[in-house]
Amino acid sequence: MGAVIGKALMGNPNLTQEERNALGQWGAVLVGMAVGGNQGASVALDAESFNQQLHLEEGKLIAANAARYAVQQGYCASLDGVVT
């Protein structure tokens, strides 16, 4: 269900990332409540909130450190000319 909602939200270019997150969270709450009442809604909201936000933060972390990591692993000789 989450994948279907996520695909629909990503296909709408008029929504900001924050709006997509909020709508995904509401979808998770509604499905969680239908399946498990208040406790199901709470668990679904936590799972949706922390999963999506973690992925966004991980992406930022990777982008900020990719060049340095490439040098450390020997994929590049230096950071000369690399835009970070």
C-alpha positions in Angstrom: 0.0 0.0 0.0 2.8 2.4 0.9 4.5 1.8 -2.4 1.3 2.6 -4.3 0.8 5.9 -2.4 4.5 6.8 -2.8 4.4 6.2 -6.5 1.3 8.4 -6.9 2.8 11.2 -4.8 6.1 11.2 -6.6 4.2 11.5 -9.9 2.7 14.8 -8.9 5.2 17.6 -9.7 3.1 20.2 -7.9 3.8 18.8 -4.4 6.8 19.7 -2.3 8.7 16.9 -0.5 7.2 18.0 2.8 3.7 17.7 1.3 4.5 14.3 -0.1 5.7 13.2 3.3 2.6 14.6 5.1 0.2 12.8 2.7 2.2 9.6 2.9 2.0 9.8 6.7 -1.8 10.4 6.6 -2.2 7.4 4.3 -0.2 5.2 6.7 -2.3 6.4 9.7 -5.6 5.6 7.9 -4.4 2.1 6.9 -2.9 1.5 10.3 -6.1 2.6 12.0 -8.2 0.4 9.8 -6.1 -2.6 10.6 -5.1 -2.1 14.2 -7.1 0.8 15.7 -5.2 3.6 17.5 -2.2 1.4 18.2 -2.0 0.4 14.5 -2.2 4.0 13.4 0.5 5.0 15.8 2.9 2.3 14.7 2.2 3.0 11.0 2.8 6.7 11.5 6.1 6.1 13.3 7.2 3.7 10.6 6.3 6.0 7.7 7.7 9.1 9.4 11.1 7.8 10.4 11.6 5.7 7.2 11.0 8.5 4.7 12.9 11.1 6.7 15.8 8.8 7.3 16.2 8.2 3.5 16.2 11.9 2.8 18.9 12.6 5.4 20.9 9.7 4.2 20.9 11.0 0.7 22.1 14.4 1.9 24.9 12.7 3.9 26.0 10.6 0.9 26.1 13.6 -1.4 28.1 15.6 1.0 30.7 12.9 1.5 30.9 11.0 -1.8 34.0 12.7 -3.2 36.0 12.2 0.1 34.9 8.6 0.3 36.0 8.0 -3.3 39.5 9.3 -2.5 39.7 7.2 0.7 38.7 4.0 -1.2 41.2 4.7 -4.0 38.6 5.4 -6.7 40.1 8.9 -7.2 43.6 10.2 -6.7 42.6 13.5 -5.1 39.7 16.0 -4.6 41.3 18.4 -7.1 38.7 19.8 -9.4 35.8 18.1 -7.6 32.8 20.2 -6.8 31.2 19.3 -3.5 
